């Protein structure tokens, strides 16, 4: 069989594969869009990070038998301390109320830093970008995942208001080994509720967010104490969504 005869068949096969991938990608985006739209009316029951951790923790059987489980309890926005809300905005995304889910300067700075290092070490993520990743994606660092994260971020900012985005974030963000959400974090670290967190407790929890599992195991870290003092001073200037 000549090359001229095989070429059209190969091209048709390639076109079919591209078409299948395009349809699958579009269907995935529709699924994300529909899920986010639904969250205007119902609360998310779990996230991609929670489900991954649930499988990981259940596989780590203890010497006594049962494995660990996820700690998570949803609480309404008005039952979460304003101290914690202010601390997280001061620590993670000072312009959260006014940005559109992206901080172009932070993304460009992260790009330059990653380029110098030769691999991804920083993402330049806003609160909405962090939420997009936690809800649907994995902890893997890649530019493909980052691209999907930006698409989901746009969906979140388009379909939900800032207060709802922040409410979902506060109830789903990771705060330690299997610890998710403000209520679970307040109980786990301070034996209190999310509504009763003091300014110092809130600042300390906010500082843990970039590396929650690490700080869960290194609670006496000098950096953690130093950074907590910095965030505690900045909290008063943090603008909350309403």
N, C-alpha and C positions, 0 to 999 in steps of 0.2 A: 504493500500500500504506500502511495507517495505521500510526501510531506504536505502537498496541497490538499490531499483528501483528508488527512488526519487533523489539519489545522482547524477547520470549521467545527469539528466535534469537540476539540479541546477548548475552543473559545466558548462554545455553548455550555460546556461543563463549568468553566470558570465563571461565566455569567450567572449560571444557576446557583453556584456556591455564594457568590456575592449577593445575589437576591435573597437567599435564605438568611444570610447573616444580617442583611439590612432589615428584613422583616422581623427577625428575632430582636434586634436592637430597638426598633421602633416599638415593638410590643412591650419590651422592658420599660421603656420610657413612659408608655401609657399606663403601665401598672404603677410605677412610682407616682405619676401625676394623680391617678385615681385614689391611691392610698393617702396622699397628702391632702387632697380635697376632702376626703372623708374625715380627716382629723380636725376639721372645723367643728364637727359634731360629736365625735367619740375620741376617747383617749387611746393612744397606742398601748398595746398590752406588753410588747417586748420590742427589742431592737436586734439588729444583726449582731452587734457586739454581745448582747445578753445571751443570745442563742448560742453563739460560739463558746462563750464562757461556761454556759450551762453544760454543754457537752464535755468541755475540758475538765470542769470540776467534778462532774459525775464519774469521769473515768479515773480520777485520782482517789481510789478507795483508801480509806483510812484503815489503820490496824484493827479498829473495832467493827469494821464492816461497811456502813453506808458512806457514800462520797459526800462532798460539800455541795451546797446549792446556792443559787443566786439570792442575794438579799435585795429586795425591791418593794416599795410600796408607793403608789401614786398618791399625791396630795394636791389639792387645788392651789392655784397661784397665790391666792390671798392667805393661804395657810403656810407660806414659806417666808421666813424672816426677810425683811427689807435689808437687814445687814448682809445676808448672804447674796442677795441680788446685787447690791451695790459693790460688794467685794469682787464678785465674778466679773462684772463689767469693768471695774477698775483694773483687774488683773489680766483678763482675756481679750477684751474688745472695747476700749474706751469710747469708741464712736458707734457702738452697736445701734443706738436709737436712730441715728441719722444716716448710716450707710445703707447700701442696697444689698448687703450680704457679702460684698467683696471690698477688700482694701487693696487697690492696685499697687500702691507703693510697697506694701508688705509682701505682696506676691512677687514683685520684681526684686526686692531685696532677698527673698528666699531663693529665687532663681539664681541670682548671682552667687549666693553663698553655696548652694548646691553645686553650681558649676565649678567653683574653686575647689570644693572637696571631692568632686568626681562622682558623687552619689547623693541621694536625697537625704538631707539631715534636718530640713526645716520646710514647713509648708505654708507659712504666712496665713494661717486660717483664722477667720472670724468665728464668732459664736455660731452663726448660721451654717458655715462650712463644717464646723465640728459636728453639729447636729446632723447634717446630711450624711457625713461619714458614719457616725454612730448608728443611725437608723437603718441604712441600707448596705453599707460597704464593709470592707475588711480593714485590718490594721496594716496590710501590705502597703508599702510605699512605692508608688510608680506614677509616671505621668499619665498613663491611661486612667488609673483610678482617680487621679486629681482632676482630669477632664470630666469624668462622670460626676465627681463631687460638685464641680462648678455648675453642671446642668441641674442637679438636684437642688443646689442652693438657690438657683433662679426660680425653680418651682416653689420652694418653701416661701421665698420672699413675695412671689406673685399670688399665692393662694392663701397664705396665712398672714395675720397682722403680727407686729413685733411682740406683743404681749403673749400671744399664743405660741410663737416660736420659742420665746424664753421659758414659758411654762413647760413645754415639752422637753426642752434642753435640761432644765433643772430637775426634771423627773427621770431623765434617762442617762445623764452623763455618768461615766465610770468614776468611782471614788476609792477604789481599792480592789483587793482580790475578791471578785464576785459581789462587790458593793456598788449598787446603782441607784442614783437619785438622792435628792436632798434629805428625804426622810430616813432612808436607810443609813446614809452617812452620819447624820446627827445622832442616830441611835448607836451606831457602831463605834464612833469615836468619842462621843460625849454623853451617852446615855440620856439624851434629851430628844426633843422633837424639832423638826425643821422650823417651826414657828418660834422657838425659844432660843435660837442660836445667838450668842453674844457677838459683838463686833469682832473681838479677838478670835473666837472660834470660827466665825464666818471667813475672816481673812485667811486663816490657816487652811481651811478647806479649799478656798479659792486657789491658793498657791500650790496645792497638791495636784491640781487638774492636769497639767502637762505630763506628769509622771505618777499617776495615782498608785500603781502597784509598788513602785520604788519607795515612795514616801510612806506607804502603809508599812513597809518593812524597815524604814529608816526615819522614824518619827522624831528622833533627836538630832536630825541633820541641822548643822549650823546655818546652811543656806536657807532652809525652810523657816527657821526662826527669824533670820534677817529679812527675808522677803516678806514674811507676814507683817512685820513692823512697817515696811514700806507701803504695802497695800492698805493696812489699817489707816494710815495717814491720808491715802488717796480716796478712800471710800466716800467721804462726804461730798466730793465733787462729781460722783458718778450719776448720770442721768438715767432714770428708769423709764421703761416703756409704759404707756397708759392708753 
